[in-house]
Amino acid sequence: MKKAIKSKSILFKQEATIVIDEKLNALKGKIMAPKKLAEANRHLKKMKSLPK
Amino acid sequence: MKYEYYSNWSATDDFSVVDFVSVGKHGSISKRIEIIPTRSHGVYNLALGDMDNSGNFNDYTTSDNGDRDKILATVIKVIEDYTRKYPDRWIYFAGSTPERTRLYRIVVGLHLEDLSKLFEIFAEVADKQAFQPFQKNIQLVAFLIRRKII
């Protein structure tokens, strides 16, 4: 089942139409870009802290 | 911002996956944005890539569909919507190559005034252990962005 929502923007004049797709929901938690995530984790580990 | 973005998406209910279609000189290309937790608490990594016909995601490919600005505008809009839903979360993202990160830096620099109204924007700089506030022409390796509390 799909549900469509409209989303206005503070930055753009357009409005987005977003279909919430149950088939995509089945992908939640899966990592599709493992190399990019590993790279991000490697970089973040070196940082002392996040900005306040 | 003057750019248009691809405004028809399919998404998960938590916006961790957003699909849209790039239309350009090479035809229609399915694109995906993935935003998933890193090991750093409160920091989520954004990846942008192409989907092939088999459903495989490739974030290191170059589509060259002639719609770079529209795709980057779409990424910004997705970040806007994601951080509206999760205003406490940091979004970390880098290009798949230094050249792409440089391109993102240029685009962010061009629209810094508008983007800064909505986001805190920081840069990871090579060999530094602290994120720096983003400035035009800063030599960065990645962005760290969070919604501003207005």
N, CA and C atoms of all chains as a GROMACS GRO file, in nm:
protein
  606
    1MET      N    1   0.084  -0.119   0.000
    1MET     CA    2   0.000   0.000   0.000
    1MET      C    3   0.088   0.125   0.000
    2LYS      N    4   0.048   0.226  -0.076
    2LYS     CA    5   0.130   0.347  -0.085
    2LYS      C    6   0.051   0.468  -0.037
    3LYS      N    7   0.121   0.556   0.030
    3LYS     CA    8   0.059   0.679   0.080
    3LYS      C    9   0.139   0.795   0.024
    4ALA      N   10   0.071   0.895  -0.031
    4ALA     CA   11   0.140   1.010  -0.089
    4ALA      C   12   0.125   1.130   0.002
    5ILE      N   13   0.235   1.201   0.023
    5ILE     CA   14   0.231   1.324   0.102
    5ILE      C   15   0.296   1.436   0.023
    6LYS      N   16   0.254   1.558   0.052
    6LYS     CA   17   0.312   1.676  -0.013
    6LYS      C   18   0.407   1.742   0.086
    7SER      N   19   0.516   1.795   0.032
    7SER     CA   20   0.614   1.858   0.119
    7SER      C   21   0.657   1.992   0.060
    8LYS      N   22   0.625   2.099   0.131
    8LYS     CA   23   0.671   2.231   0.086
    8LYS      C   24   0.813   2.253   0.136
    9SER      N   25   0.876   2.360   0.085
    9SER     CA   26   1.015   2.385   0.119
    9SER      C   27   1.036   2.530   0.163
   10ILE      N   28   1.124   2.548   0.258
   10ILE     CA   29   1.165   2.683   0.298
   10ILE      C   30   1.266   2.736   0.196
   11LEU      N   31   1.343   2.646   0.134
   11LEU     CA   32   1.453   2.687   0.045
   11LEU      C   33   1.411   2.700  -0.102
   12PHE      N   34   1.314   2.620  -0.143
   12PHE     CA   35   1.276   2.616  -0.285
   12PHE      C   36   1.129   2.655  -0.302
   13LYS      N   37   1.095   2.697  -0.422
   13LYS     CA   38   0.956   2.734  -0.450
   13LYS      C   39   0.871   2.611  -0.480
   14GLN      N   40   0.931   2.501  -0.512
   14GLN     CA   41   0.856   2.380  -0.549
   14GLN      C   42   0.801   2.308  -0.428
   15GLU      N   43   0.707   2.219  -0.458
   15GLU     CA   44   0.652   2.129  -0.358
   15GLU      C   45   0.683   1.987  -0.403
   16ALA      N   46   0.730   1.904  -0.311
   16ALA     CA   47   0.761   1.765  -0.346
   16ALA      C   48   0.641   1.676  -0.320
   17THR      N   49   0.628   1.573  -0.402
   17THR     CA   50   0.527   1.469  -0.379
   17THR      C   51   0.601   1.342  -0.343
   18ILE      N   52   0.575   1.295  -0.222
   18ILE     CA   53   0.650   1.181  -0.169
   18ILE      C   54   0.555   1.065  -0.150
   19VAL      N   55   0.585   0.955  -0.218
   19VAL     CA   56   0.505   0.834  -0.201
   19VAL      C   57   0.578   0.745  -0.101
   20ILE      N   58   0.512   0.718   0.011
   20ILE     CA   59   0.569   0.626   0.110
   20ILE      C   60   0.540   0.485   0.062
   21ASP      N   61   0.646   0.415   0.031
   21ASP     CA   62   0.637   0.286  -0.036
   21ASP      C   63   0.670   0.172   0.061
   22GLU      N   64   0.573   0.083   0.082
   22GLU     CA   65   0.594  -0.028   0.176
   22GLU      C   66   0.706  -0.121   0.129
   23LYS      N   67   0.724  -0.132  -0.001
   23LYS     CA   68   0.833  -0.217  -0.052
   23LYS      C   69   0.966  -0.156  -0.013
   24LEU      N   70   0.976  -0.025  -0.016
   24LEU     CA   71   1.100   0.040   0.027
   24LEU      C   72   1.118   0.026   0.177
   25ASN      N   73   1.006   0.028   0.251
   25ASN     CA   74   1.016   0.014   0.396
   25ASN      C   75   1.087  -0.116   0.435
   26ALA      N   76   1.074  -0.217   0.350
   26ALA     CA   77   1.142  -0.344   0.376
   26ALA      C   78   1.294  -0.329   0.372
   27LEU      N   79   1.342  -0.218   0.315
   27LEU     CA   80   1.486  -0.194   0.306
   27LEU      C   81   1.542  -0.124   0.429
   28LYS      N   82   1.454  -0.080   0.517
   28LYS     CA   83   1.501  -0.005   0.634
   28LYS      C   84   1.601  -0.088   0.714
   29GLY      N   85   1.713  -0.028   0.747
   29GLY     CA   86   1.815  -0.099   0.824
   29GLY      C   87   1.921  -0.165   0.738
   30LYS      N   88   1.893  -0.181   0.609
   30LYS     CA   89   1.994  -0.241   0.520
   30LYS      C   90   2.095  -0.134   0.481
   31ILE      N   91   2.219  -0.176   0.467
   31ILE     CA   92   2.324  -0.081   0.429
   31ILE      C   93   2.356  -0.102   0.282
   32MET      N   94   2.321  -0.004   0.200
   32MET     CA   95   2.342  -0.018   0.056
   32MET      C   96   2.474   0.040   0.010
   33ALA      N   97   2.533   0.125   0.094
   33ALA     CA   98   2.662   0.186   0.060
   33ALA      C   99   2.763   0.155   0.170
   34PRO      N  100   2.803   0.028   0.185
   34PRO     CA  101   2.890  -0.010   0.297
   34PRO      C  102   3.027   0.055   0.292
   35LYS      N  103   3.077   0.075   0.173
   35LYS     CA  104   3.211   0.134   0.160
   35LYS      C  105   3.209   0.281   0.204
   36LYS      N  106   3.104   0.351   0.162
   36LYS     CA  107   3.090   0.492   0.200
   36LYS      C  108   3.069   0.504   0.351
   37LEU      N  109   2.992   0.412   0.408
   37LEU     CA  110   2.968   0.415   0.552
   37LEU      C  111   3.096   0.386   0.630
   38ALA      N  112   3.171   0.288   0.582
   38ALA     CA  113   3.298   0.255   0.649
   38ALA      C  114   3.394   0.374   0.644
   39GLU      N  115   3.394   0.443   0.532
   39GLU     CA  116   3.480   0.561   0.516
   39GLU      C  117   3.435   0.671   0.613
   40ALA      N  118   3.305   0.691   0.623
   40ALA     CA  119   3.252   0.791   0.716
   40ALA      C  120   3.290   0.757   0.859
   41ASN      N  121   3.275   0.630   0.896
   41ASN     CA  122   3.310   0.588   1.032
   41ASN      C  123   3.458   0.608   1.059
   42ARG      N  124   3.538   0.581   0.961
   42ARG     CA  125   3.684   0.598   0.976
   42ARG      C  126   3.718   0.744   1.002
   43HIS      N  127   3.655   0.833   0.926
   43HIS     CA  128   3.680   0.976   0.944
   43HIS      C  129   3.627   1.026   1.078
   44LEU      N  130   3.507   0.986   1.111
   44LEU     CA  131   3.442   1.035   1.233
   44LEU      C  132   3.517   0.990   1.358
   45LYS      N  133   3.579   0.874   1.350
   45LYS     CA  134   3.654   0.822   1.465
   45LYS      C  135   3.772   0.913   1.500
   46LYS      N  136   3.824   0.981   1.398
   46LYS     CA  137   3.940   1.069   1.419
   46LYS      C  138   3.900   1.202   1.482
   47MET      N  139   3.772   1.236   1.474
   47MET     CA  140   3.729   1.368   1.523
   47MET      C  141   3.710   1.361   1.673
   48LYS      N  142   3.761   1.464   1.742
   48LYS     CA  143   3.755   1.464   1.889
   48LYS      C  144   3.613   1.476   1.938
   49SER      N  145   3.536   1.563   1.871
   49SER     CA  146   3.399   1.584   1.916
   49SER      C  147   3.317   1.644   1.802
   50LEU      N  148   3.188   1.650   1.822
   50LEU     CA  149   3.100   1.716   1.727
   50LEU      C  150   3.088   1.864   1.765
   51PRO      N  151   3.049   1.948   1.670
   51PRO     CA  152   3.028   2.090   1.706
   51PRO      C  153   2.919   2.104   1.812
   52LYS      N  154   2.932   2.204   1.894
   52LYS     CA  155   2.832   2.226   1.999
   52LYS      C  156   2.708   2.293   1.941
   53MET      N  157   1.624   2.958  -0.319
   53MET     CA  158   1.723   2.910  -0.414
   53MET      C  159   1.660   2.896  -0.552
   54LYS      N  160   1.736   2.930  -0.655
   54LYS     CA  161   1.675   2.938  -0.786
   54LYS      C  162   1.662   2.802  -0.855
   55TYR      N  163   1.736   2.700  -0.809
   55TYR     CA  164   1.734   2.573  -0.879
   55TYR      C  165   1.605   2.496  -0.852
   56GLU      N  166   1.570   2.413  -0.951
   56GLU     CA  167   1.462   2.318  -0.931
   56GLU      C  168   1.523   2.187  -0.886
   57TYR      N  169   1.438   2.105  -0.823
   57TYR     CA  170   1.483   1.971  -0.784
   57TYR      C  171   1.383   1.871  -0.839
   58TYR      N  172   1.422   1.744  -0.840
   58TYR     CA  173   1.329   1.637  -0.879
   58TYR      C  174   1.230   1.620  -0.765
   59SER      N  175   1.104   1.645  -0.797
   59SER     CA  176   1.005   1.662  -0.689
   59SER      C  177   0.913   1.541  -0.670
   60ASN      N  178   0.935   1.433  -0.743
   60ASN     CA  179   0.854   1.312  -0.723
   60ASN      C  180   0.944   1.203  -0.667
   61TRP      N  181   0.916   1.164  -0.544
   61TRP     CA  182   1.001   1.064  -0.476
   61TRP      C  183   0.918   0.946  -0.430
   62SER      N  184   0.986   0.832  -0.418
   62SER     CA  185   0.936   0.722  -0.336
   62SER      C  186   1.029   0.716  -0.215
   63ALA      N  187   0.974   0.686  -0.101
   63ALA     CA  188   1.059   0.690   0.019
   63ALA      C  189   1.010   0.592   0.125
   64THR      N  190   1.098   0.557   0.215
   64THR     CA  191   1.059   0.486   0.336
   64THR      C  192   0.991   0.587   0.429
   65ASP      N  193   0.916   0.536   0.525
   65ASP     CA  194   0.843   0.628   0.613
   65ASP      C  195   0.935   0.708   0.705
   66ASP      N  196   1.060   0.661   0.722
   66ASP     CA  197   1.154   0.737   0.806
   66ASP      C  198   1.253   0.819   0.720
   67PHE      N  199   1.232   0.823   0.590
   67PHE     CA  200   1.317   0.899   0.495
   67PHE      C  201   1.462   0.850   0.494
   68SER      N  202   1.486   0.728   0.537
   68SER     CA  203   1.623   0.678   0.532
   68SER      C  204   1.659   0.634   0.390
   69VAL      N  205   1.558   0.611   0.307
   69VAL     CA  206   1.580   0.579   0.165
   69VAL      C  207   1.484   0.665   0.083
   70VAL      N  208   1.539   0.738  -0.013
   70VAL     CA  209   1.457   0.820  -0.103
   70VAL      C  210   1.499   0.789  -0.246
   71ASP      N  211   1.402   0.753  -0.328
   71ASP     CA  212   1.428   0.724  -0.469
   71ASP      C  213   1.367   0.832  -0.557
   72PHE      N  214   1.438   0.868  -0.662
   72PHE     CA  215   1.382   0.959  -0.762
   72PHE      C  216   1.445   0.923  -0.897
   73VAL      N  217   1.398   0.987  -1.002
   73VAL     CA  218   1.448   0.955  -1.137
   73VAL      C  219   1.513   1.078  -1.198
   74SER      N  220   1.636   1.061  -1.238
   74SER     CA  221   1.709   1.166  -1.309
   74SER      C  222   1.676   1.154  -1.457
   75VAL      N  223   1.641   1.266  -1.520
   75VAL     CA  224   1.608   1.265  -1.662
   75VAL      C  225   1.704   1.359  -1.734
   76GLY      N  226   1.778   1.304  -1.830
   76GLY     CA  227   1.876   1.387  -1.898
   76GLY      C  228   1.921   1.328  -2.030
   77LYS      N  229   2.042   1.365  -2.069
   77LYS     CA  230   2.091   1.328  -2.202
   77LYS      C  231   2.109   1.178  -2.221
   78HIS      N  232   2.124   1.103  -2.111
   78HIS     CA  233   2.135   0.957  -2.120
   78HIS      C  234   2.004   0.888  -2.084
   79GLY      N  235   1.896   0.964  -2.086
   79GLY     CA  236   1.765   0.905  -2.058
   79GLY      C  237   1.730   0.913  -1.911
   80SER      N  238   1.650   0.815  -1.865
   80SER     CA  239   1.604   0.812  -1.725
   80SER      C  240   1.693   0.721  -1.644
   81ILE      N  241   1.742   0.774  -1.532
   81ILE     CA  242   1.831   0.696  -1.445
   81ILE      C  243   1.772   0.698  -1.304
   82SER      N  244   1.752   0.582  -1.249
   82SER     CA  245   1.699   0.573  -1.111
   82SER      C  246   1.809   0.609  -1.012
   83LYS      N  247   1.776   0.702  -0.923
   83LYS     CA  248   1.873   0.747  -0.823
   83LYS      C  249   1.820   0.713  -0.684
   84ARG      N  250   1.912   0.694  -0.592
   84ARG     CA  251   1.873   0.666  -0.454
   84ARG      C  252   1.961   0.748  -0.359
   85ILE      N  253   1.896   0.798  -0.255
   85ILE     CA  254   1.966   0.860  -0.143
   85ILE      C  255   1.942   0.773  -0.021
   86GLU      N  256   2.050   0.740   0.047
   86GLU     CA  257   2.042   0.658   0.167
   86GLU      C  258   2.098   0.739   0.283
   87ILE      N  259   2.026   0.744   0.394
   87ILE     CA  260   2.076   0.815   0.514
   87ILE      C  261   2.070   0.716   0.629
   88ILE      N  262   2.188   0.676   0.676
   88ILE     CA  263   2.190   0.570   0.778
   88ILE      C  264   2.286   0.605   0.891
   89PRO      N  265   2.261   0.546   1.010
   89PRO     CA  266   2.344   0.583   1.125
   89PRO      C  267   2.488   0.539   1.110
   90THR      N  268   2.578   0.625   1.157
   90THR     CA  269   2.719   0.588   1.167
   90THR      C  270   2.744   0.536   1.309
   91ARG      N  271   2.867   0.509   1.340
   91ARG     CA  272   2.900   0.465   1.476
   91ARG      C  273   2.907   0.583   1.573
   92SER      N  274   2.908   0.703   1.521
   92SER     CA  275   2.907   0.821   1.607
   92SER      C  276   2.763   0.856   1.642
   93HIS      N  277   2.736   0.863   1.768
   93HIS     CA  278   2.599   0.886   1.812
   93HIS      C  279   2.542   1.015   1.755
   94GLY      N  280   2.428   1.006   1.691
   94GLY     CA  281   2.361   1.125   1.638
   94GLY      C  282   2.408   1.168   1.501
   95VAL      N  283   2.501   1.093   1.441
   95VAL     CA  284   2.554   1.129   1.309
   95VAL      C  285   2.510   1.025   1.207
   96TYR      N  286   2.455   1.073   1.097
   96TYR     CA  287   2.402   0.985   0.993
   96TYR      C  288   2.472   1.015   0.862
   97ASN      N  289   2.512   0.910   0.792
   97ASN     CA  290   2.584   0.925   0.666
   97ASN      C  291   2.487   0.928   0.549
   98LEU      N  292   2.506   1.023   0.459
   98LEU     CA  293   2.424   1.031   0.338
   98LEU      C  294   2.504   0.978   0.220
   99ALA      N  295   2.445   0.887   0.146
   99ALA     CA  296   2.506   0.835   0.024
   99ALA      C  297   2.408   0.856  -0.091
  100LEU      N  298   2.461   0.896  -0.205
  100LEU     CA  299   2.381   0.918  -0.326
  100LEU      C  300   2.435   0.828  -0.435
  101GLY      N  301   2.348   0.756  -0.503
  101GLY     CA  302   2.397   0.669  -0.609
  101GLY      C  303   2.290   0.632  -0.709
  102ASP      N  304   2.331   0.548  -0.804
  102ASP     CA  305   2.241   0.501  -0.908
  102ASP      C  306   2.189   0.362  -0.873
  103MET      N  307   2.067   0.334  -0.917
  103MET     CA  308   2.011   0.200  -0.904
  103MET      C  309   2.011   0.136  -1.042
  104ASP      N  310   2.063   0.014  -1.051
  104ASP     CA  311   2.058  -0.053  -1.181
  104ASP      C  312   1.930  -0.136  -1.191
  105ASN      N  313   1.913  -0.198  -1.305
  105ASN     CA  314   1.788  -0.272  -1.329
  105ASN      C  315   1.771  -0.391  -1.236
  106SER      N  316   1.881  -0.437  -1.176
  106SER     CA  317   1.873  -0.550  -1.084
  106SER      C  318   1.849  -0.506  -0.940
  107GLY      N  319   1.835  -0.375  -0.920
  107GLY     CA  320   1.811  -0.325  -0.784
  107GLY      C  321   1.938  -0.303  -0.705
  108ASN      N  322   2.054  -0.304  -0.772
  108ASN     CA  323   2.180  -0.282  -0.703
  108ASN      C  324   2.212  -0.133  -0.698
  109PHE      N  325   2.268  -0.092  -0.586
  109PHE     CA  326   2.298   0.049  -0.562
  109PHE      C  327   2.446   0.072  -0.585
  110ASN      N  328   2.478   0.176  -0.663
  110ASN     CA  329   2.618   0.207  -0.691
  110ASN      C  330   2.642   0.354  -0.666
  111ASP      N  331   2.716   0.385  -0.560
  111ASP     CA  332   2.740   0.526  -0.528
  111ASP      C  333   2.875   0.576  -0.579
  112TYR      N  334   2.943   0.494  -0.658
  112TYR     CA  335   3.071   0.536  -0.714
  112TYR      C  336   3.064   0.554  -0.865
  113THR      N  337   2.946   0.540  -0.922
  113THR     CA  338   2.933   0.552  -1.067
  113THR      C  339   2.918   0.699  -1.108
  114THR      N  340   2.945   0.728  -1.234
  114THR     CA  341   2.925   0.862  -1.288
  114THR      C  342   2.820   0.852  -1.398
  115SER      N  343   2.703   0.911  -1.374
  115SER     CA  344   2.595   0.901  -1.472
  115SER      C  345   2.612   1.001  -1.585
  116ASP      N  346   2.660   1.121  -1.549
  116ASP     CA  347   2.680   1.228  -1.647
  116ASP      C  348   2.554   1.253  -1.729
  117ASN      N  349   2.442   1.272  -1.660
  117ASN     CA  350   2.314   1.289  -1.729
  117ASN      C  351   2.284   1.435  -1.760
  118GLY      N  352   2.376   1.526  -1.725
  118GLY     CA  353   2.359   1.667  -1.758
  118GLY      C  354   2.268   1.743  -1.663
  119ASP      N  355   2.237   1.683  -1.549
  119ASP     CA  356   2.142   1.748  -1.455
  119ASP      C  357   2.202   1.758  -1.316
  120ARG      N  358   2.329   1.785  -1.311
  120ARG     CA  359   2.402   1.788  -1.184
  120ARG      C  360   2.338   1.882  -1.082
  121ASP      N  361   2.307   2.004  -1.124
  121ASP     CA  362   2.252   2.102  -1.030
  121ASP      C  363   2.115   2.057  -0.978
  122LYS      N  364   2.036   1.995  -1.064
  122LYS     CA  365   1.903   1.950  -1.022
  122LYS      C  366   1.916   1.834  -0.921
  123ILE      N  367   2.013   1.748  -0.943
  123ILE     CA  368   2.034   1.638  -0.850
  123ILE      C  369   2.083   1.691  -0.715
  124LEU      N  370   2.176   1.785  -0.717
  124LEU     CA  371   2.224   1.841  -0.590
  124LEU      C  372   2.112   1.915  -0.518
  125ALA      N  373   2.027   1.984  -0.592
  125ALA     CA  374   1.912   2.050  -0.531
  125ALA      C  375   1.819   1.947  -0.468
  126THR      N  376   1.805   1.832  -0.533
  126THR     CA  377   1.721   1.725  -0.478
  126THR      C  378   1.780   1.673  -0.347
  127VAL      N  379   1.911   1.656  -0.343
  127VAL     CA  380   1.978   1.612  -0.220
  127VAL      C  381   1.953   1.712  -0.108
  128ILE      N  382   1.964   1.840  -0.139
  128ILE     CA  383   1.941   1.943  -0.037
  128ILE      C  384   1.797   1.938   0.013
  129LYS      N  385   1.702   1.919  -0.077
  129LYS     CA  386   1.561   1.910  -0.036
  129LYS      C  387   1.537   1.787   0.051
  130VAL      N  388   1.600   1.677   0.016
  130VAL     CA  389   1.587   1.556   0.099
  130VAL      C  390   1.643   1.583   0.238
  131ILE      N  391   1.758   1.650   0.245
  131ILE     CA  392   1.816   1.684   0.375
  131ILE      C  393   1.721   1.777   0.451
  132GLU      N  394   1.660   1.871   0.381
  132GLU     CA  395   1.564   1.960   0.446
  132GLU      C  396   1.451   1.881   0.509
  133ASP      N  397   1.395   1.787   0.434
  133ASP     CA  398   1.282   1.709   0.485
  133ASP      C  399   1.328   1.614   0.596
  134TYR      N  400   1.442   1.553   0.579
  134TYR     CA  401   1.493   1.458   0.678
  134TYR      C  402   1.519   1.529   0.810
  135THR      N  403   1.582   1.645   0.804
  135THR     CA  404   1.615   1.716   0.928
  135THR      C  405   1.494   1.787   0.988
  136ARG      N  406   1.389   1.807   0.910
  136ARG     CA  407   1.264   1.856   0.968
  136ARG      C  408   1.205   1.749   1.059
  137LYS      N  409   1.219   1.625   1.012
  137LYS     CA  410   1.168   1.511   1.088
  137LYS      C  411   1.258   1.479   1.207
  138TYR      N  412   1.391   1.494   1.188
  138TYR     CA  413   1.491   1.459   1.290
  138TYR      C  414   1.586   1.577   1.312
  139PRO      N  415   1.541   1.683   1.377
  139PRO     CA  416   1.622   1.805   1.387
  139PRO      C  417   1.747   1.791   1.473
  140ASP      N  418   1.757   1.684   1.552
  140ASP     CA  419   1.876   1.667   1.636
  140ASP      C  420   1.987   1.591   1.567
  141ARG      N  421   1.959   1.537   1.451
  141ARG     CA  422   2.058   1.451   1.385
  141ARG      C  423   2.152   1.532   1.297
  142TRP      N  424   2.279   1.492   1.299
  142TRP     CA  425   2.380   1.546   1.208
  142TRP      C  426   2.382   1.460   1.081
  143ILE      N  427   2.396   1.526   0.967
  143ILE     CA  428   2.412   1.456   0.840
  143ILE      C  429   2.556   1.474   0.794
  144TYR      N  430   2.625   1.362   0.773
  144TYR     CA  431   2.764   1.363   0.726
  144TYR      C  432   2.762   1.318   0.580
  145PHE      N  433   2.826   1.393   0.491
  145PHE     CA  434   2.838   1.342   0.355
  145PHE      C  435   2.961   1.395   0.284
  146ALA      N  436   3.011   1.310   0.199
  146ALA     CA  437   3.129   1.341   0.120
  146ALA      C  438   3.105   1.288  -0.020
  147GLY      N  439   3.171   1.347  -0.117
  147GLY     CA  440   3.165   1.296  -0.253
  147GLY      C  441   3.238   1.163  -0.261
  148SER      N  442   3.207   1.084  -0.362
  148SER     CA  443   3.275   0.956  -0.379
  148SER      C  444   3.417   0.976  -0.431
  149THR      N  445   3.446   1.097  -0.476
  149THR     CA  446   3.582   1.133  -0.516
  149THR      C  447   3.610   1.274  -0.464
  150PRO      N  448   3.739   1.311  -0.449
  150PRO     CA  449   3.770   1.449  -0.407
  150PRO      C  450   3.713   1.553  -0.503
  151GLU      N  451   3.706   1.518  -0.630
  151GLU     CA  452   3.653   1.613  -0.729
  151GLU      C  453   3.506   1.640  -0.703
  152ARG      N  454   3.432   1.536  -0.668
  152ARG     CA  455   3.289   1.555  -0.639
  152ARG      C  456   3.270   1.634  -0.512
  153THR      N  457   3.355   1.608  -0.410
  153THR     CA  458   3.344   1.686  -0.286
  153THR      C  459   3.372   1.832  -0.314
  154ARG      N  460   3.468   1.856  -0.401
  154ARG     CA  461   3.500   1.994  -0.439
  154ARG      C  462   3.380   2.058  -0.509
  155LEU      N  463   3.314   1.984  -0.595
  155LEU     CA  464   3.195   2.034  -0.664
  155LEU      C  465   3.086   2.069  -0.563
  156TYR      N  466   3.065   1.981  -0.466
  156TYR     CA  467   2.964   2.009  -0.362
  156TYR      C  468   3.002   2.134  -0.285
  157ARG      N  469   3.131   2.151  -0.258
  157ARG     CA  470   3.179   2.269  -0.186
  157ARG      C  471   3.144   2.396  -0.263
  158ILE      N  472   3.166   2.392  -0.394
  158ILE     CA  473   3.136   2.509  -0.478
  158ILE      C  474   2.987   2.542  -0.474
  159VAL      N  475   2.905   2.437  -0.486
  159VAL     CA  476   2.760   2.459  -0.487
  159VAL      C  477   2.714   2.513  -0.351
  160VAL      N  478   2.762   2.454  -0.243
  160VAL     CA  479   2.724   2.502  -0.110
  160VAL      C  480   2.772   2.646  -0.092
  161GLY      N  481   2.891   2.675  -0.140
  161GLY     CA  482   2.944   2.811  -0.129
  161GLY      C  483   2.859   2.913  -0.204
  162LEU      N  484   2.810   2.872  -0.320
  162LEU     CA  485   2.726   2.961  -0.401
  162LEU      C  486   2.594   2.993  -0.332
  163HIS      N  487   2.544   2.898  -0.255
  163HIS     CA  488   2.413   2.915  -0.192
  163HIS      C  489   2.422   2.923  -0.040
  164LEU      N  490   2.539   2.962   0.008
  164LEU     CA  491   2.564   2.959   0.151
  164LEU      C  492   2.466   3.046   0.229
  165GLU      N  493   2.436   3.163   0.174
  165GLU     CA  494   2.348   3.255   0.247
  165GLU      C  495   2.211   3.191   0.270
  166ASP      N  496   2.154   3.132   0.165
  166ASP     CA  497   2.023   3.066   0.178
  166ASP      C  498   2.033   2.944   0.268
  167LEU      N  499   2.134   2.861   0.246
  167LEU     CA  500   2.146   2.737   0.323
  167LEU      C  501   2.169   2.765   0.471
  168SER      N  502   2.241   2.870   0.499
  168SER     CA  503   2.274   2.902   0.639
  168SER      C  504   2.152   2.950   0.717
  169LYS      N  505   2.046   2.987   0.648
  169LYS     CA  506   1.923   3.026   0.718
  169LYS      C  507   1.859   2.904   0.783
  170LEU      N  508   1.886   2.788   0.723
  170LEU     CA  509   1.820   2.665   0.768
  170LEU      C  510   1.914   2.567   0.838
  171PHE      N  511   2.039   2.569   0.800
  171PHE     CA  512   2.132   2.467   0.847
  171PHE      C  513   2.256   2.527   0.913
  172GLU      N  514   2.309   2.451   1.011
  172GLU     CA  515   2.446   2.472   1.058
  172GLU      C  516   2.532   2.387   0.964
  173ILE      N  517   2.634   2.447   0.906
  173ILE     CA  518   2.716   2.375   0.809
  173ILE      C  519   2.862   2.377   0.854
  174PHE      N  520   2.916   2.257   0.872
  174PHE     CA  521   3.055   2.245   0.914
  174PHE      C  522   3.133   2.164   0.812
  175ALA      N  523   3.265   2.180   0.817
  175ALA     CA  524   3.352   2.110   0.724
  175ALA      C  525   3.453   2.026   0.801
  176GLU      N  526   3.475   1.904   0.750
  176GLU     CA  527   3.586   1.825   0.798
  176GLU      C  528   3.706   1.860   0.710
  177VAL      N  529   3.812   1.904   0.774
  177VAL     CA  530   3.932   1.945   0.701
  177VAL      C  531   4.040   1.841   0.726
  178ALA      N  532   4.116   1.807   0.624
  178ALA     CA  533   4.219   1.703   0.636
  178ALA      C  534   4.316   1.737   0.748
  179ASP      N  535   4.350   1.637   0.826
  179ASP     CA  536   4.448   1.648   0.936
  179ASP      C  537   4.403   1.733   1.053
  180LYS      N  538   4.279   1.774   1.055
  180LYS     CA  539   4.226   1.847   1.171
  180LYS      C  540   4.131   1.752   1.244
  181GLN      N  541   4.132   1.762   1.376
  181GLN     CA  542   4.047   1.673   1.456
  181GLN      C  543   3.920   1.741   1.506
  182ALA      N  544   3.895   1.860   1.455
  182ALA     CA  545   3.772   1.930   1.492
  182ALA      C  546   3.705   1.981   1.364
  183PHE      N  547   3.572   1.975   1.360
  183PHE     CA  548   3.500   2.029   1.246
  183PHE      C  549   3.509   2.182   1.249
  184GLN      N  550   3.527   2.239   1.130
  184GLN     CA  551   3.537   2.384   1.116
  184GLN      C  552   3.408   2.440   1.059
  185PRO      N  553   3.365   2.560   1.098
  185PRO     CA  554   3.250   2.621   1.031
  185PRO      C  555   3.281   2.635   0.882
  186PHE      N  556   3.184   2.603   0.799
  186PHE     CA  557   3.206   2.606   0.654
  186PHE      C  558   3.230   2.749   0.607
  187GLN      N  559   3.330   2.762   0.521
  187GLN     CA  560   3.355   2.890   0.454
  187GLN      C  561   3.381   2.860   0.307
  188LYS      N  562   3.348   2.956   0.223
  188LYS     CA  563   3.376   2.938   0.080
  188LYS      C  564   3.526   2.915   0.063
  189ASN      N  565   3.559   2.828  -0.028
  189ASN     CA  566   3.699   2.798  -0.063
  189ASN      C  567   3.773   2.719   0.044
  190ILE      N  568   3.703   2.674   0.148
  190ILE     CA  569   3.770   2.589   0.247
  190ILE      C  570   3.800   2.453   0.181
  191GLN      N  571   3.917   2.399   0.207
  191GLN     CA  572   3.955   2.270   0.150
  191GLN      C  573   3.905   2.160   0.242
  192LEU      N  574   3.790   2.104   0.210
  192LEU     CA  575   3.730   2.009   0.301
  192LEU      C  576   3.728   1.868   0.241
  193VAL      N  577   3.708   1.770   0.327
  193VAL     CA  578   3.694   1.632   0.282
  193VAL      C  579   3.551   1.582   0.301
  194ALA      N  580   3.473   1.652   0.383
  194ALA     CA  581   3.334   1.613   0.404
  194ALA      C  582   3.258   1.727   0.470
  195PHE      N  583   3.126   1.716   0.462
  195PHE     CA  584   3.036   1.813   0.527
  195PHE      C  585   2.971   1.749   0.648
  196LEU      N  586   2.937   1.833   0.744
  196LEU     CA  587   2.856   1.791   0.858
  196LEU      C  588   2.749   1.897   0.874
  197ILE      N  589   2.622   1.856   0.864
  197ILE     CA  590   2.514   1.954   0.857
  197ILE      C  591   2.407   1.917   0.959
  198ARG      N  592   2.349   2.020   1.020
  198ARG     CA  593   2.237   1.998   1.111
  198ARG      C  594   2.138   2.112   1.095
  199ARG      N  595   2.012   2.084   1.120
  199ARG     CA  596   1.909   2.186   1.114
  199ARG      C  597   1.933   2.290   1.221
  200LYS      N  598   1.914   2.415   1.186
  200LYS     CA  599   1.927   2.521   1.287
  200LYS      C  600   1.801   2.522   1.372
  201ILE      N  601   1.820   2.553   1.499
  201ILE     CA  602   1.704   2.572   1.587
  201ILE      C  603   1.664   2.718   1.573
  202ILE      N  604   1.552   2.739   1.508
  202ILE     CA  605   1.511   2.877   1.480
  202ILE      C  606   1.409   2.922   1.582
   0.00000   0.00000   0.00000
